[in-house]
Each structure stands twice: as C-alpha cells, then as structure tokens.
Amino acid sequence: MKKIPEVTLLFWVMKICATTLGETAGDLLAQTLNVGYGASTLLLLGLFLAVLLGQLAARHYVPALYWAVILATSTAGTTLSDYLDRTLGLGYATGAGLLVGLLLVVLGLWWASEKSLSVSDIRTRRGELFYWTAILVSNTLGTALGDYLADSSGLGFGGGALLIGSLLAVVVGAYYLTGISRVLLFWLAFVLTRPFGATFGDLLTKPVAKNGLGFGTQGSSLLLLLLLVALVAYTTWRPQSSSQTESPRS
C-alpha cells in the first residue's frame, strides 16, 4: 500500500502550495462568489469524499490523485473553519481549541488501533482512513490558527506568516540536531504548514489597505493552481530518487 509520497523537501513545498491554494480557493468560493460558508463546506466536503474514494481505490501512489485529496482537505478545511468561527460565532480561539482536541482524539484512536502514527508504515485500509481524517482535521485547525494570528493576535498577515515560518524552522532544526521522535516532528510540521499557508494566502489576497498584497482570491488561486499543477507534473514524470534532500519526516 505504498500510496503516499516520500516525505522530502519537495513534499513540504507542495504541501505549503496546496494549503495556501486551499485558503485562497475556499475564500474565493465562500466570499468572492458569495456561496457562503455553510453551502461551500457541504460542496467541498462532497468533493473531498469523491477524490478520497479514488485515492482509496488506487493501488499505488498517483501524484495527481494524492494531491487532489490534500487540496480538497485544505479547501474544505478553510470553509469549515470559517463556518465554525464566523457563522456559528465560536471565534478563532474557541474554534482552534475544539479542533486541537478533535485532532488529539483522532491521533489517539489511530495509535490505539494501529500502534503507530508513522505515515511510512500505513498498511491497512483503517490506517489509511485515520491518516486522511487526521489531515482533514489538521487542515481545518490550521485555518483557525492562521486566522487567529492574522486577525486577532495583532501580528497581521505578514507577522503571522513570519511567526509560523520561524516555528517551522525550529522543527527543521530539531529534525537535524536532536533525537526527538520523527513521527512527532512530522505531525508538528504538518499542522504548522497549514496556518503558514492560511496567513500567506491572506497576505496574497487581502487589499493593500488591509496590509495585504492585493492580488485577490482569483489571481492568487490561479497562480497557486498553476504552480501546484507544475509540481505535480514534475513528480509524475520524474523518476523517484531516494537521494533527495529530506526534511522532517515520520
């Protein structure tokens, strides 16, 4: 069941690209196109389930399929988080706290069931389902954390992205310089790349008057989509090599 890519530097670049695109595309659907958070969430969760079924049916790693599921979790996570925090009025801090608890529950059930949280050791359908559930929850959590940093903490979009980028640098340093569990470092990096994508996505889309770069949701989404498609094409046609420079992995 080798259906997950090697966790290399390229993996993290594509993860950040996909999660940033998820932020801008989710906002494009819910806000720019005025579909609304609730309807957008239902639509995007349906899309997530559709591509997930394709991923579950696959018998080996298919880059386009795998990254389509990652992107679907990110866009659905964006609108779901906004629905919880804004439409239901929970607020960013409360929403993030609830999602942290839910992620810990998912990871705890995964450990109790499979005795491992290593993404390189997923050998059962049940483990695969836990993996994608954890990703969906972590991407939803990342949106809430990113919005909290950008809107409520006083750091702004740039400051939030800089803080999360600094925390990611600490995780990378811990990977190379310490003996801390690689599984723990992987999930820390996986969660942190989502708020980094959320704050960076907001930085791209928000107007200059609100300390953004003013590219808008449409322009930002198009540029990020083209970049992600190019990276997926590269990983599809490039022979897999174990000699790539690696970053935090399980």
Steps between C-alpha positions, in 0.01 A plus 500: 500500500772748401250774415665791680799698366840506663520783754772711340558872464287494185213345699499796739518754215197335338318478836542874560395576142189280531398640838550859387290426192240342727477825694464723194265261315279453807473876542433537127204265519355612834569873486581625150235286331272548805409131529525524879694298754234235565419421138867516402591256776238246388612533138869467580450210742315322220795564269736374770305175536497451121878534459560304821310204355731516200805509727373204704437300182848569362757223540810718491606863539344723233630859547203677340251299707687533828544876471139542389396349834744725689361803318141388569572469874652845496214676320237318705699574816505870412124538463421261789723697735347829387151354547582397858682820591287759318156363413456310829683775688743278688793729430849406389638406843204278597483344154872426502476350850220266397690391190818435700297272725345324201840447337637349821200265514555389139872442556427316827250269332744444214776404745270270698389328180824479300767540771679753280452851364775463243384597151763274350348198674135517387410146395126471558187669368416604855838667539449679170163635616654623826773671297255696285276583795799643687596703193149645461486598867854641501432713193179632658692574820772676304248739347369598844853550634602702194193723523557550872860609443411726208182660638492472880859485622608836360778345293327554167539279192874553458574467871294183528677343204838600648415346838382171350802496265727541803329211680543284190870590498521380863340168400749460214786577740367242747490243219866544414644578844300295751369149551138610541250252354477538123129416517441788745703740285311395187160577652623827651627606158185376330274703730720813486519511120124553490484827700809611307301442180195673649689814604701508177179453300338791683812707439465435127127564472423786739509858369797725565282713729474196731875430484464236229662483155171551316513212251144398586359149537471441125851605400665331798306176448591487131871554564510241779304250292743533210794454738346191662414346161860556387635334815262204466604458138865508606452232766298287257761493226815521710645161602472455876835536670597423857789745479283812537564733790255409772319718748297405818346160440344221698 
